[in-house]
Amino acid sequence: QVQLEESGGGLVQPGDSLRLSCTVSGRTFSSYYMGWFRQAPGKEREFVASITWSSAIPYYQDSVKGRFTVSRDNARNTGYLQMNSLQPEDTAVYYCALQLYGSPEYDYWGQGTQVTVSS
């Protein structure tokens, strides 16, 4: 089975930065997207960013564009979400997920990592 392991969350102050990591293990796939989502308490889960694994083509939600950068390391089978200029409204549990090409939905999900931005 495919497993996604997330790390890098924590408590930071407004204006600080964090880098989240997501390592994929188990079955391997040649073509897929890695997506990043977040969910605040009592709120709906929302899309943050994604990247194609083969070509590293990024896509960002408008609210984070210019502040967040998504990347991947093929050799380590790991994706990254670099988050700069963090604001209190970025506080949420952040999830990575994997979507196979041709699938209408994300197929595999990590357990999530907490990001808290507070002064």
Backbone as CSV, one residue per row, in Angstrom:
resi,resn,N_x,N_y,N_z,CA_x,CA_y,CA_z,C_x,C_y,C_z
1,GLN,0.833,-1.196,0.000,0.000,0.000,0.000,0.872,1.252,0.000
2,VAL,0.332,2.329,-0.532,1.023,3.604,-0.559,0.868,4.282,0.793
3,GLN,1.967,4.823,1.289,1.962,5.566,2.539,2.592,6.940,2.328
4,LEU,1.986,7.970,2.923,2.498,9.324,2.865,2.818,9.773,4.281
5,GLU,4.053,10.204,4.502,4.500,10.647,5.807,4.822,12.135,5.758
6,GLU,4.144,12.923,6.586,4.307,14.368,6.616,5.105,14.792,7.841
7,SER,5.820,15.907,7.701,6.566,16.470,8.813,6.818,17.950,8.542
8,GLY,7.252,18.676,9.574,7.665,20.057,9.411,6.756,21.095,10.029
9,GLY,5.604,20.690,10.541,4.703,21.647,11.160,5.236,22.146,12.492
10,GLY,4.584,23.181,13.011,5.000,23.732,14.282,4.321,25.046,14.576
11,LEU,4.763,25.689,15.647,4.246,26.979,16.082,5.233,28.071,15.697
12,VAL,4.763,29.059,14.941,5.601,30.173,14.512,4.850,31.480,14.697
13,GLN,5.587,32.581,14.611,5.000,33.905,14.691,4.716,34.459,13.300
14,PRO,3.797,35.420,13.186,3.534,36.026,11.881,4.808,36.540,11.225
15,GLY,4.941,36.258,9.927,6.119,36.632,9.175,7.181,35.553,9.094
16,ASP,7.073,34.521,9.914,8.046,33.432,9.912,7.802,32.470,8.755
17,SER,8.697,31.493,8.630,8.633,30.509,7.555,8.678,29.098,8.104
18,LEU,8.099,28.172,7.350,8.167,26.746,7.627,8.294,25.991,6.318
19,ARG,8.920,24.821,6.359,8.947,23.932,5.212,8.357,22.588,5.605
20,LEU,7.287,22.202,4.938,6.659,20.913,5.155,7.222,19.889,4.180
21,SER,7.345,18.647,4.645,7.840,17.554,3.816,6.802,16.452,3.746
22,CYS,6.773,15.757,2.615,5.865,14.628,2.421,6.608,13.548,1.650
23,THR,6.896,12.431,2.310,7.620,11.326,1.699,6.655,10.196,1.360
24,VAL,6.758,9.705,0.137,5.888,8.639,-0.355,6.646,7.323,-0.326
25,SER,6.037,6.290,0.234,6.633,4.962,0.276,5.598,3.921,-0.133
26,GLY,6.062,2.679,-0.317,5.187,1.608,-0.754,5.198,1.487,-2.269
27,ARG,4.040,1.366,-2.858,3.927,1.277,-4.309,4.470,2.524,-4.971
28,THR,5.070,2.349,-6.126,5.574,3.476,-6.903,4.722,3.669,-8.149
29,PHE,4.611,4.908,-8.577,3.828,5.266,-9.754,4.658,6.184,-10.628
30,SER,4.481,6.067,-11.913,5.259,6.868,-12.845,4.660,8.244,-13.084
31,SER,3.347,8.374,-12.918,2.669,9.632,-13.224,1.646,9.951,-12.143
32,TYR,1.872,11.027,-11.420,0.918,11.446,-10.412,1.161,12.894,-10.014
33,TYR,0.191,13.464,-9.315,0.300,14.783,-8.717,0.462,14.629,-7.206
34,MET,1.257,15.492,-6.607,1.241,15.626,-5.161,0.567,16.954,-4.825
35,GLY,-0.479,16.884,-4.024,-1.220,18.065,-3.632,-1.058,18.364,-2.159
36,TRP,-1.232,19.631,-1.818,-1.211,20.090,-0.441,-2.552,20.747,-0.122
37,PHE,-3.131,20.367,0.997,-4.405,20.886,1.455,-4.278,21.325,2.902
38,ARG,-5.225,22.127,3.360,-5.235,22.521,4.761,-6.666,22.613,5.258
39,GLN,-6.825,22.415,6.561,-8.140,22.465,7.177,-8.027,23.081,8.565
40,ALA,-8.696,24.197,8.759,-8.765,24.837,10.061,-9.919,24.237,10.862
41,PRO,-9.860,24.307,12.197,-10.944,23.747,13.013,-12.305,24.319,12.641
42,GLY,-13.267,23.436,12.410,-14.608,23.853,12.058,-14.771,24.349,10.641
43,LYS,-13.725,24.280,9.832,-13.772,24.764,8.457,-13.625,23.622,7.468
44,GLU,-13.982,23.895,6.221,-13.824,22.908,5.167,-12.365,22.812,4.742
45,ARG,-11.973,21.633,4.296,-10.644,21.442,3.757,-10.510,22.203,2.440
46,GLU,-9.380,22.891,2.246,-9.178,23.661,1.042,-7.848,23.320,0.385
47,PHE,-7.827,23.459,-0.926,-6.631,23.223,-1.710,-5.633,24.349,-1.511
48,VAL,-4.346,24.003,-1.412,-3.274,24.982,-1.239,-2.386,25.049,-2.477
49,ALA,-1.825,23.910,-2.872,-0.892,23.871,-3.993,-0.722,22.436,-4.450
50,SER,-0.169,22.262,-5.645,0.125,20.930,-6.158,1.311,20.996,-7.107
51,ILE,1.845,19.828,-7.448,2.967,19.739,-8.364,2.882,18.427,-9.128
52,THR,3.186,18.462,-10.417,3.291,17.227,-11.182,4.633,16.588,-10.882
53,TRP,4.641,15.267,-10.675,5.865,14.619,-10.229,6.921,14.532,-11.312
54,SER,6.523,14.295,-12.532,7.488,14.102,-13.600,8.120,15.408,-14.068
55,SER,7.323,16.456,-14.229,7.814,17.709,-14.794,7.944,18.837,-13.779
56,ALA,7.496,18.626,-12.554,7.572,19.622,-11.480,6.849,20.905,-11.845
57,ILE,5.697,20.784,-12.475,4.881,21.943,-12.813,4.011,22.289,-11.607
58,PRO,4.165,23.494,-11.047,3.415,23.848,-9.839,2.088,24.525,-10.148
59,TYR,1.203,24.468,-9.187,-0.075,25.164,-9.258,-0.413,25.630,-7.851
60,TYR,-0.874,26.893,-7.723,-1.103,27.481,-6.410,-2.485,28.075,-6.280
61,GLN,-3.020,27.965,-5.086,-4.201,28.721,-4.724,-3.828,30.200,-4.689
62,ASP,-4.736,31.071,-5.118,-4.435,32.494,-5.205,-4.009,33.093,-3.866
63,SER,-4.564,32.603,-2.787,-4.283,33.184,-1.484,-2.856,32.954,-1.006
64,VAL,-2.158,31.977,-1.579,-0.799,31.665,-1.148,0.238,31.944,-2.230
65,LYS,-0.190,32.261,-3.429,0.738,32.506,-4.522,1.641,33.697,-4.195
66,GLY,2.946,33.506,-4.374,3.918,34.518,-4.018,4.504,34.339,-2.636
67,ARG,3.854,33.555,-1.790,4.344,33.271,-0.452,4.787,31.822,-0.290
68,PHE,4.070,30.898,-0.927,4.361,29.473,-0.805,5.019,28.974,-2.087
69,THR,5.899,27.984,-1.945,6.556,27.357,-3.081,6.509,25.846,-2.914
70,VAL,6.006,25.154,-3.933,5.945,23.700,-3.905,7.073,23.137,-4.773
71,SER,7.705,22.065,-4.314,8.796,21.445,-5.048,8.822,19.956,-4.730
72,ARG,9.721,19.229,-5.408,9.857,17.806,-5.136,11.270,17.344,-5.413
73,ASP,11.678,16.258,-4.746,12.973,15.622,-4.919,12.701,14.188,-5.349
74,ASN,12.919,13.896,-6.633,12.597,12.576,-7.159,13.393,11.465,-6.469
75,ALA,14.677,11.704,-6.229,15.531,10.682,-5.640,15.067,10.287,-4.247
76,ARG,14.537,11.241,-3.505,14.059,10.975,-2.151,12.572,10.664,-2.103
77,ASN,11.895,10.748,-3.256,10.461,10.529,-3.326,9.727,11.414,-2.314
78,THR,10.160,12.654,-2.235,9.662,13.580,-1.233,9.233,14.897,-1.866
79,GLY,8.084,15.390,-1.464,7.613,16.695,-1.870,7.754,17.682,-0.729
80,TYR,7.846,18.963,-1.084,8.048,20.015,-0.096,7.087,21.164,-0.347
81,LEU,6.659,21.779,0.732,5.888,23.006,0.667,6.604,24.040,1.526
82,GLN,7.282,24.978,0.871,7.954,26.072,1.557,6.946,27.190,1.780
83,MET,6.747,27.573,3.031,5.759,28.579,3.394,6.473,29.773,4.007
84,ASN,6.411,30.907,3.327,7.016,32.145,3.793,5.937,33.159,4.147
85,SER,6.322,34.160,4.922,5.419,35.245,5.318,4.114,34.705,5.885
86,LEU,4.231,33.746,6.778,3.045,33.110,7.338,2.206,34.100,8.140
87,GLN,0.901,33.952,8.047,-0.063,34.798,8.724,-0.985,33.945,9.579
88,PRO,-1.653,34.551,10.569,-2.563,33.771,11.414,-3.611,32.991,10.634
89,GLU,-4.077,33.532,9.520,-5.075,32.829,8.727,-4.533,31.583,8.040
90,ASP,-3.215,31.368,8.068,-2.620,30.145,7.550,-2.673,29.006,8.559
91,THR,-3.092,29.280,9.778,-3.173,28.253,10.806,-4.154,27.162,10.401
92,ALA,-3.690,25.920,10.390,-4.515,24.790,9.974,-3.707,23.509,10.112
93,VAL,-4.394,22.386,9.966,-3.718,21.116,9.749,-3.462,20.986,8.252
94,TYR,-2.220,20.750,7.883,-1.833,20.649,6.487,-1.660,19.187,6.103
95,TYR,-2.236,18.810,4.973,-2.195,17.445,4.475,-1.530,17.397,3.106
96,CYS,-0.736,16.376,2.860,-0.305,16.084,1.505,-1.129,14.921,0.978
97,ALA,-1.249,14.856,-0.334,-2.057,13.824,-0.971,-1.491,13.503,-2.344
98,LEU,-1.848,12.344,-2.848,-1.350,11.868,-4.135,-2.533,11.544,-5.035
99,GLN,-2.494,12.066,-6.252,-3.532,11.816,-7.236,-2.907,11.186,-8.471
100,LEU,-3.347,9.992,-8.831,-2.857,9.329,-10.027,-3.426,10.003,-11.262
101,TYR,-2.617,10.059,-12.313,-3.113,10.600,-13.582,-4.333,9.812,-14.035
102,GLY,-5.365,10.520,-14.417,-6.599,9.901,-14.857,-7.616,9.691,-13.756
103,SER,-7.217,9.857,-12.501,-8.147,9.717,-11.392,-8.886,11.026,-11.159
104,PRO,-10.196,10.980,-10.881,-10.940,12.218,-10.641,-10.708,12.832,-9.269
105,GLU,-10.089,12.088,-8.349,-9.881,12.543,-6.986,-8.493,12.157,-6.519
106,TYR,-8.077,12.753,-5.399,-6.833,12.333,-4.767,-7.030,10.956,-4.142
107,ASP,-6.072,10.063,-4.362,-6.212,8.654,-4.015,-5.622,8.296,-2.658
108,TYR,-4.566,8.973,-2.242,-3.888,8.662,-0.990,-3.620,9.940,-0.221
109,TRP,-3.719,9.850,1.106,-3.587,11.018,1.979,-2.642,10.742,3.130
110,GLY,-1.908,11.773,3.529,-1.118,11.706,4.736,-1.975,11.981,5.963
111,GLN,-1.370,11.884,7.137,-2.095,12.054,8.388,-2.243,13.513,8.803
112,GLY,-1.472,14.404,8.217,-1.562,15.812,8.523,-0.514,16.269,9.517
113,THR,-0.152,17.542,9.429,0.770,18.155,10.364,0.251,19.540,10.728
114,GLN,0.299,19.876,12.011,-0.288,21.118,12.508,0.645,22.296,12.266
115,VAL,0.104,23.357,11.690,0.802,24.626,11.533,0.007,25.686,12.284
116,THR,0.644,26.322,13.253,0.001,27.366,14.044,0.812,28.648,13.933
117,VAL,0.156,29.722,13.509,0.797,31.027,13.361,0.130,31.972,14.349
118,SER,0.873,32.378,15.359,0.304,33.189,16.428,1.381,34.058,17.050
119,SER,0.988,35.272,17.444,1.896,36.171,18.136,1.785,36.024,19.645
